[in-house]
Structure formats: structure tokens, C-alpha cells
Amino acid sequence: MNNTVKYIGEKTDTSTDKFEKELEELLNSHSIENLCDMPDFLLAKMIIGFIKGVGGPIKKTLDWYGVDSVCHPKNMTIDV
């Protein structure tokens, strides 16, 4: 059964489509949807939405601090 739901104005992002489907299957295989009484495909969509939603602000924050990631400064100089 294909539970793909697209909402009005929702953009298709093929880079996460495969991951979303695998996440849906993983949630279903562990019956995680029963913990919150939400269908696995909607739960997977919500998790993907969260990841996309926080990605930009996290990157902007790291940029503001001058780092590429939490562990890797952009302009690291080592004094010898």
C-alpha cells in the first residue's frame, strides 16, 4: 500500500524521498507508530519536516560561531 501524501504547496524533494520511505518502514517494523497513535507514514513525514526545519538555523548558528560543524572550526590555526 502506497501511503504517499503530498500536501498543497509541498515541494517534492527526491533526495529525501528514499530516506523517508525507509524511515517509514523502520518505524512500522518496530511498531513505533503505536507509541503516539499516528500512522507510520505521517510520523516519518513529521520527522523529515523537523530535520529540514532545523537544518538551516543550525547551519546559520554554526556559521555565526565560525565553525563548519560543532567539532571543526573553519579557520583553525595551530601554534607550534
N, C-alpha and C positions, 0 to 999 in steps of 0.2 A: 504494500500500500504506500503510495507516494503522498506524504503529508506536507509537501512544499507549499508554503503560504507566502504570497507576495502581497504587501500592502500598498495602497495608493501612494505614489511618490517614492517608493522604496527602490533604490538602485540595486542592480544585480552586480555582485562582486564575485567573479569566478575564483578569485584567489582564496576565498574563504568557504566557498560552497562545498568543496570536498571535506574540509575540516568540520564544517557544520554537520554534514551527514554522518561522519564518523563519530562526532561527539553525541549526536542523537542516538546512534546505535549503542555507544558505550553507556550512556545514561539508561537506556532501555535494558541493556543486558544486566545491569546492576539494580534495576527497578528504582532508580533514584527519583523518578517522577512521582512515586508514591509518597515520598517524604514531604512534598509540597502540593500534592494533588493538582499537578499541572502536566499536561501531555509532554512527552519527551521532546517532540519537535519544537514546541513553544519554549521549553526550558533551554534547549540548545540555541535557539534564536535569541533569547534573552541574554545568555552568556556571551554570545558573539557580539551582540549590541553593546554590552558592558565593555568588552575588550576594545572594541572600536572607539567607544566613547571616552575611555580614559587614556588611550594611546597618545593622542595629540597633546593633551595637557601635561602628561608625564614627560613627553619629549621636550616641550617648551620649558618645563621646570628644570630638566637636566641641562638644557641649553643655557638657561639663565645662570645656573651654577658653573657653567663652563666645562661640562663633562659629557662624554659620549654615552656613558652609562654610569650607574652608581659606583662601579669599581674602577672606571677608566677615565681619568682626566684628559681633556683634549690637548692641553699644552703643558704636559708634564715635563719638568726639567729635573735632571738628576745632578746634584752637586757631587763632584768627585774629589 
